[in-house]
Amino acid sequence: MTVSTAAAGLGWPEPDRPVGASEVDLGRGGATGAHLGWPEATATEVTSSVVAEPSLAPGLRSDETPADGGPPSGDAKPAQVGVALTADKAGVTTAVRTAAPAQIHTAADIVIDGTPMAGALADADTPIAHQAAAAVFVTARRREPLPAPAATRVMVVANQKGGVGKTTTTVNVGAAMAFNGLRVLVIDLDPQGNASTALGIDHHADIPSVYDVVVDETPVADVVVPVDGVDGLYCVPATIDLAGAEIELVSLVARESRLRKALTAHLAALPEDEAYDYVLIDCPPSLGLLTVNALVGGDEVFIPIQCEYYALEGLSQLLKNIDLVRAHLNPSLAVSTILLTMYDGRTRLAAQVADEVRSHFGDTVLRTTIPRSVRISEAPSYGQTVMTYDPGSSGALSYLEAAREMAERGAKPAEPLTEQITKE
């Protein structure tokens, strides 16, 4: 094994010197730092240390090998992370110093909240190296299983104002949950089919879609499509046919509850090991019959709010309509989650909108905010979510933490100690 295979994931230059057994392979092999502008170099000094495996994130702790390269100790101690490399051309020296990884809690703490970089990220001296290092951490972070809810949570992602991040939030939160061991179904109820596009699902006019479910009463199982590259994530696509569903539904019996009827039958028919943990319904930016079907079909409303003034006006109108649906069609409907999107920390307006929403809705608002991010916007053009397109970006890390926060809030309640004793 060489240092290049251990350190290439962070963009370090490739040395010729072999590494002792105390170093741990990151599994990134083959890449060098040439594309980052690093000089071709031969390592003249390599300190004995441990490069933490991604599987050790987020705490980056190891109980296998001490920093001095000696035999493993029996006590779990923080590993000393760092490989010092010296380039011998152009007098350029690049090093990652030894640092206690206990300073790093999660990649999100580093990238989102602005916590000073420490440990393996401390001396990464290019923005691309920062992103590469963060990607290593987030890849490991998303392997940690999220707590599953006691029963399937059907969440309606709704906001009658367009452009606030409904579809983006739906697909990225769904992907983040799936990466962390949950089973998620995304129902694309928007005739534009943007959620289907972002998940890489073909949605031309001739394929079975949610239109067939709502209008023709086709079973949901016949139109569900697994998402390539994301185990545990499934999608019911939308096609342009859905644009005419608003008119066709007018004359149908029980037009407001057709989606609920189909979804309830589908969830009841699934075996226990194939049950979904979350169903996320992406709504169109309107309050027509499609959105009403979603609000009747769900148990919770998940509202993304753009951090701008117009979003506050749209929110008040949405809440009035939710109250109407609750009063006449779905008494169990409740607003359970609000997520602030497109947050620009450079503007005072964004902070004022965030404060206003938090002061009015309290704990319903997630602590995590989603920043404006070019990576989030670019991902759909490649038929991907930002979680697979650039897992180390601030947008991916934000959605990962938002998904984690939602899952922890909706986790199964712990069993009382008396019940555990009784079972034993």
C-alpha positions as CSV (number, residue, x, y, z in Angstrom):
1,M,0.0,0.0,0.0
2,T,1.2,3.5,-0.7
3,V,0.4,6.9,0.8
4,S,-1.4,7.8,-2.4
5,T,-4.1,5.2,-1.7
6,A,-4.4,6.5,1.8
7,A,-4.4,10.2,1.1
8,A,-5.7,10.6,-2.5
9,G,-9.2,11.2,-1.2
10,L,-8.0,14.5,0.2
11,G,-6.1,15.6,-2.9
12,W,-2.6,15.1,-1.5
13,P,0.3,14.5,-3.9
14,E,1.4,11.0,-4.7
15,P,4.7,10.0,-2.9
16,D,6.9,7.0,-3.8
17,R,7.5,5.9,-0.3
18,P,5.5,2.9,1.0
19,V,3.6,3.3,4.2
20,G,3.8,1.2,7.3
21,A,1.0,-1.0,8.5
22,S,-0.2,1.6,10.9
23,E,-1.7,3.6,8.1
24,V,-5.3,2.8,7.1
25,D,-6.3,2.8,3.4
26,L,-9.1,5.2,2.5
27,G,-9.9,3.1,-0.6
28,R,-9.5,6.0,-3.0
29,G,-6.5,4.6,-4.8
30,G,-4.9,5.8,-8.0
31,A,-5.7,9.5,-7.9
32,T,-3.1,12.2,-7.4
33,G,-3.2,15.8,-6.6
34,A,-2.2,16.9,-10.1
35,H,-5.7,18.1,-11.0
36,L,-5.6,20.4,-8.0
37,G,-2.4,22.2,-9.2
38,W,-0.1,20.3,-6.9
39,P,3.5,19.8,-8.1
40,E,4.8,16.4,-8.9
41,A,6.5,15.4,-5.8
42,T,8.4,12.7,-4.0
43,A,7.8,12.4,-0.3
44,T,10.9,12.9,1.7
45,E,9.2,12.7,5.0
46,V,6.2,10.7,6.2
47,T,5.2,10.8,9.8
48,S,3.8,7.7,11.2
49,S,0.1,8.3,11.8
50,V,-3.3,7.1,11.1
51,V,-5.6,8.3,8.4
52,A,-9.1,7.6,9.6
53,E,-11.4,5.4,7.5
54,P,-14.6,7.0,6.4
55,S,-16.4,4.3,8.3
56,L,-15.1,5.9,11.5
57,A,-16.9,9.2,10.9
58,P,-18.4,11.4,12.3
59,G,-16.3,11.3,15.5
60,L,-13.3,10.1,13.6
61,R,-12.3,7.9,16.6
62,S,-10.3,4.7,16.4
63,D,-9.4,2.1,18.9
64,E,-7.2,0.2,16.6
65,T,-3.8,1.9,16.1
66,P,-2.1,4.6,18.2
67,A,-0.5,7.6,16.6
68,D,3.0,6.4,17.3
69,G,2.5,3.4,15.0
70,G,2.8,0.9,17.8
71,P,0.6,-2.1,18.5
72,P,-3.1,-1.5,19.0
73,S,-4.1,-0.6,22.5
74,G,-7.0,-2.1,24.4
75,D,-8.5,1.2,25.3
76,A,-10.5,3.2,22.8
77,K,-8.7,6.5,22.2
78,P,-9.0,9.3,19.6
79,A,-6.7,8.6,16.7
80,Q,-4.1,11.1,15.8
81,V,-5.0,12.0,12.2
82,G,-2.4,13.4,9.8
83,V,0.2,12.5,7.2
84,A,3.0,15.0,6.7
85,L,4.2,15.2,3.1
86,T,7.1,17.3,1.8
87,A,7.3,18.2,-1.9
88,D,10.8,18.4,-3.3
89,K,10.1,20.6,-6.4
90,A,9.7,24.3,-6.5
91,G,10.2,24.4,-2.8
92,V,6.6,23.7,-2.1
93,T,5.8,22.0,1.2
94,T,2.4,20.6,1.9
95,A,1.5,19.0,5.2
96,V,-1.5,17.9,7.3
97,R,-0.4,18.1,10.9
98,T,-1.3,15.7,13.6
99,A,-4.5,16.8,15.3
100,A,-6.9,15.2,17.7
101,P,-10.0,14.3,15.7
102,A,-12.2,14.7,18.8
103,Q,-12.4,18.4,17.6
104,I,-14.5,17.3,14.6
105,H,-18.1,16.3,15.4
106,T,-19.7,16.1,11.9
107,A,-18.9,17.4,8.5
108,A,-22.0,19.5,8.8
109,D,-20.5,21.3,11.8
110,I,-17.5,22.2,9.7
111,V,-19.1,23.2,6.5
112,I,-22.5,24.6,7.5
113,D,-22.1,26.2,10.9
114,G,-18.7,27.6,10.2
115,T,-16.9,25.8,13.0
116,P,-13.2,26.3,12.5
117,M,-11.7,23.5,10.6
118,A,-9.7,21.0,12.6
119,G,-8.0,17.7,12.2
120,A,-7.8,16.3,8.7
121,L,-9.3,19.5,7.2
122,A,-7.1,21.9,9.1
123,D,-4.4,22.5,6.5
124,A,-6.2,21.4,3.3
125,D,-5.1,24.5,1.3
126,T,-7.5,24.6,-1.7
127,P,-11.2,24.8,-1.8
128,I,-11.4,21.6,-3.9
129,A,-9.3,19.8,-1.2
130,H,-11.8,21.0,1.4
131,Q,-14.7,19.6,-0.7
132,A,-12.9,16.3,-1.2
133,A,-12.3,15.9,2.5
134,A,-15.8,16.9,3.3
135,A,-17.1,14.3,0.8
136,V,-15.1,11.6,2.6
137,F,-16.8,12.5,5.8
138,V,-20.3,12.8,4.5
139,T,-20.0,9.5,2.6
140,A,-19.3,7.9,6.0
141,R,-21.9,10.0,7.8
142,R,-24.7,8.8,5.6
143,R,-23.9,5.2,6.4
144,E,-25.2,5.8,9.9
145,P,-28.7,4.4,10.0
146,L,-31.4,6.9,10.9
147,P,-34.1,6.0,13.5
148,A,-37.2,4.6,11.8
149,P,-40.6,5.9,12.7
150,A,-43.1,3.6,14.5
151,A,-45.4,3.7,11.4
152,T,-45.1,5.1,7.8
153,R,-45.1,8.9,7.8
154,V,-46.9,10.3,4.8
155,M,-45.7,13.9,4.4
156,V,-47.1,16.4,1.9
157,V,-44.4,18.8,0.7
158,A,-46.6,21.8,-0.1
159,N,-46.4,25.6,-0.7
160,Q,-48.6,27.3,-3.1
161,K,-45.8,29.8,-4.0
162,G,-43.6,28.5,-6.7
163,G,-39.8,28.5,-6.6
164,V,-39.4,27.9,-2.9
165,G,-37.7,24.6,-3.2
166,K,-40.5,22.0,-2.8
167,T,-39.2,19.6,-5.4
168,T,-35.6,20.1,-4.5
169,T,-36.4,19.5,-0.8
170,T,-38.5,16.4,-1.6
171,V,-35.9,14.6,-3.6
172,N,-32.9,15.5,-1.5
173,V,-34.4,14.8,1.8
174,G,-35.7,11.5,0.4
175,A,-32.3,10.6,-0.9
176,A,-30.6,11.5,2.3
177,M,-33.0,9.3,4.3
178,A,-32.5,6.4,1.9
179,F,-28.7,6.7,2.1
180,N,-29.1,6.3,5.9
181,G,-31.0,3.1,5.8
182,L,-34.7,4.2,5.5
183,R,-37.1,3.2,2.8
184,V,-38.7,6.2,1.1
185,L,-41.3,6.6,-1.6
186,V,-41.4,9.9,-3.5
187,I,-44.7,10.7,-5.3
188,D,-44.4,13.3,-8.0
189,L,-47.7,15.1,-8.2
190,D,-46.5,18.0,-10.2
191,P,-47.3,17.9,-13.9
192,Q,-43.9,19.4,-14.7
193,G,-42.3,16.2,-13.5
194,N,-39.3,17.9,-11.9
195,A,-39.0,15.4,-9.1
196,S,-38.9,12.5,-11.6
197,T,-36.2,14.3,-13.6
198,A,-34.1,14.9,-10.5
199,L,-34.3,11.2,-9.6
200,G,-33.3,10.1,-13.1
201,I,-36.8,8.5,-13.8
202,D,-38.0,8.5,-17.3
203,H,-41.4,10.3,-17.4
204,H,-42.5,10.7,-21.0
205,A,-46.2,10.5,-21.9
206,D,-46.3,6.8,-22.6
207,I,-45.2,5.4,-19.3
208,P,-47.5,4.5,-16.3
209,S,-47.6,7.4,-13.9
210,V,-49.4,9.0,-11.0
211,Y,-52.0,10.2,-13.5
212,D,-53.1,6.5,-13.9
213,V,-53.4,6.1,-10.2
214,V,-55.5,9.2,-9.6
215,V,-57.7,9.1,-12.7
216,D,-57.9,5.5,-13.8
217,E,-57.4,3.9,-10.3
218,T,-54.3,1.9,-11.3
219,P,-52.7,0.3,-8.3
220,V,-49.7,2.3,-7.0
221,A,-47.6,-0.9,-7.1
222,D,-47.9,-0.9,-10.9
223,V,-46.2,2.5,-11.3
224,V,-43.6,2.5,-8.6
225,V,-40.0,2.7,-10.0
226,P,-36.8,2.1,-8.0
227,V,-34.3,5.0,-8.2
228,D,-31.0,3.9,-9.7
229,G,-28.0,4.3,-7.5
230,V,-30.0,4.9,-4.3
231,D,-31.0,1.8,-2.5
232,G,-34.3,2.2,-0.6
233,L,-35.6,5.1,-2.7
234,Y,-38.6,4.7,-4.9
235,C,-40.6,7.1,-7.1
236,V,-44.1,7.3,-8.6
237,P,-43.3,9.5,-11.6
238,A,-45.5,12.3,-13.1
239,T,-46.1,12.8,-16.8
240,I,-47.6,15.7,-18.8
241,D,-50.9,13.8,-18.7
242,L,-51.3,15.0,-15.2
243,A,-51.9,18.6,-16.5
244,G,-55.3,17.5,-17.6
245,A,-56.2,15.7,-14.4
246,E,-57.5,18.8,-12.8
247,I,-60.3,18.9,-15.3
248,E,-60.9,15.2,-15.5
249,L,-61.2,14.9,-11.7
250,V,-64.1,17.4,-11.5
251,S,-66.7,14.9,-12.6
252,L,-65.3,11.9,-10.7
253,V,-66.8,10.4,-7.5
254,A,-64.8,11.3,-4.3
255,R,-62.4,13.4,-6.4
256,E,-60.6,14.8,-3.4
257,S,-59.7,11.4,-1.8
258,R,-58.6,9.3,-4.8
259,L,-54.9,9.5,-4.0
260,R,-55.5,8.6,-0.3
261,K,-57.6,5.6,-1.3
262,A,-54.9,4.3,-3.6
263,L,-52.0,5.0,-1.2
264,T,-53.7,3.4,1.8
265,A,-54.4,0.3,-0.2
266,H,-50.7,0.1,-1.4
267,L,-49.2,0.6,2.1
268,A,-51.6,-2.0,3.6
269,A,-50.6,-4.6,1.0
270,L,-46.8,-4.3,1.5
271,P,-45.1,-7.0,3.6
272,E,-43.5,-5.7,6.8
273,D,-39.9,-5.9,5.5
274,E,-40.9,-3.8,2.5
275,A,-42.9,-1.1,4.3
276,Y,-41.9,2.5,3.6
277,D,-40.7,4.6,6.5
278,Y,-41.5,7.9,4.7
279,V,-43.8,8.8,1.8
280,L,-43.0,12.3,0.4
281,I,-45.6,13.8,-1.9
282,D,-44.3,16.6,-4.1
283,C,-47.2,19.1,-4.8
284,P,-47.6,21.5,-7.7
285,P,-47.4,25.3,-6.9
286,S,-51.1,25.7,-6.8
287,L,-54.2,24.9,-4.7
288,G,-56.1,22.9,-7.3
289,L,-57.5,19.4,-7.0
290,L,-54.1,17.8,-7.2
291,T,-52.8,19.6,-4.1
292,V,-56.1,18.9,-2.3
293,N,-55.7,15.2,-3.1
294,A,-52.2,15.4,-1.6
295,L,-53.4,17.2,1.5
296,V,-56.2,14.6,2.0
297,G,-53.8,11.7,1.3
298,G,-51.2,12.8,3.8
299,D,-51.0,13.0,7.6
300,E,-48.4,15.8,7.9
301,V,-47.6,18.9,5.9
302,F,-43.9,19.7,5.3
303,I,-43.5,23.3,4.2
304,P,-40.3,24.6,2.6
305,I,-40.1,28.4,2.9
306,Q,-37.8,30.6,0.9
307,C,-36.1,33.2,3.0
308,E,-37.7,36.2,1.3
309,Y,-40.7,38.4,2.1
310,Y,-43.1,37.0,-0.5
311,A,-42.7,33.6,1.1
312,L,-44.4,34.9,4.3
313,E,-47.4,36.1,2.3
314,G,-47.8,32.7,0.6
315,L,-47.4,30.9,3.9
316,S,-50.4,32.6,5.5
317,Q,-52.6,31.7,2.5
318,L,-51.4,28.1,2.6
319,L,-52.2,27.8,6.3
320,K,-55.8,29.0,5.7
321,N,-56.3,26.3,3.1
322,I,-54.8,23.6,5.3
323,D,-57.3,24.6,7.9
324,L,-60.1,24.2,5.4
325,V,-58.9,20.8,4.4
326,R,-58.6,19.8,8.0
327,A,-62.1,21.0,8.8
328,H,-63.9,19.3,5.9
329,L,-61.8,16.4,4.5
330,N,-58.9,15.3,6.7
331,P,-59.2,16.1,10.4
332,S,-55.8,14.4,11.2
333,L,-53.8,16.8,9.0
334,A,-51.2,18.9,10.8
335,V,-48.2,21.1,9.9
336,S,-45.3,19.1,11.4
337,T,-42.2,20.5,9.7
338,I,-41.0,23.8,8.2
339,L,-37.7,24.1,6.5
340,L,-36.0,27.4,5.6
341,T,-34.5,27.2,2.1
342,M,-32.3,29.4,-0.1
343,Y,-30.8,31.1,3.0
344,D,-28.3,33.7,2.1
345,G,-26.3,34.6,5.2
346,R,-24.9,37.8,3.6
347,T,-28.3,39.5,3.6
348,R,-30.2,40.9,6.6
349,L,-33.5,40.1,5.0
350,A,-32.8,36.3,5.1
351,A,-32.0,36.6,8.8
352,Q,-35.1,38.6,9.5
353,V,-37.4,36.2,7.6
354,A,-35.8,33.2,9.5
355,D,-36.3,35.0,12.8
356,E,-39.9,35.8,12.0
357,V,-40.8,32.2,11.0
358,R,-39.0,30.7,14.0
359,S,-40.7,33.1,16.5
360,H,-44.1,32.3,15.1
361,F,-43.8,28.5,14.6
362,G,-41.3,27.6,17.2
363,D,-40.1,24.0,17.2
364,T,-42.0,23.2,14.0
365,V,-39.1,24.9,12.2
366,L,-36.0,22.7,11.7
367,R,-32.8,24.0,13.2
368,T,-31.1,23.3,9.9
369,T,-31.3,25.8,7.1
370,I,-30.6,25.2,3.4
371,P,-28.2,27.7,1.9
372,R,-28.2,29.0,-1.7
373,S,-26.0,26.5,-3.5
374,V,-25.0,26.2,-7.2
375,R,-24.5,22.5,-6.6
376,I,-28.1,22.0,-5.7
377,S,-29.2,23.7,-8.9
378,E,-26.8,21.8,-11.1
379,A,-27.6,18.3,-9.8
380,P,-31.0,17.8,-11.7
381,S,-29.3,18.5,-15.0
382,Y,-27.4,15.3,-14.5
383,G,-30.5,13.4,-13.4
384,Q,-29.2,13.3,-9.8
385,T,-29.9,14.6,-6.4
386,V,-27.2,16.7,-4.8
387,M,-26.5,13.8,-2.4
388,T,-25.0,11.9,-5.2
389,Y,-23.8,14.7,-7.5
390,D,-21.6,16.4,-4.9
391,P,-22.0,14.8,-1.4
392,G,-19.4,17.1,0.1
393,S,-21.1,20.4,-0.9
394,S,-22.8,22.6,1.7
395,G,-26.2,21.9,0.1
396,A,-25.8,18.1,0.4
397,L,-24.6,18.4,4.0
398,S,-27.5,20.7,4.9
399,Y,-30.1,18.3,3.5
400,L,-28.4,15.4,5.2
401,E,-28.7,17.2,8.6
402,A,-32.3,18.2,7.8
403,A,-33.2,14.6,7.1
404,R,-31.4,13.5,10.3
405,E,-33.3,16.1,12.4
406,M,-36.7,15.0,10.9
407,A,-36.0,11.3,11.5
408,E,-34.9,11.9,15.1
409,R,-38.0,13.9,15.8
410,G,-40.3,11.2,14.3
411,A,-38.4,8.2,15.7
412,K,-40.0,5.4,17.5
413,P,-40.5,6.3,21.2
414,A,-38.3,4.4,23.5
415,E,-39.9,1.5,25.4
416,P,-40.5,2.2,29.1
417,L,-38.0,0.3,31.3
418,T,-40.9,-1.7,32.9
419,E,-42.0,-3.1,29.5
420,Q,-38.4,-4.1,28.7
421,I,-38.1,-6.0,32.0
422,T,-41.5,-7.7,31.4
423,K,-40.4,-8.9,27.9
424,E,-37.1,-10.3,29.3
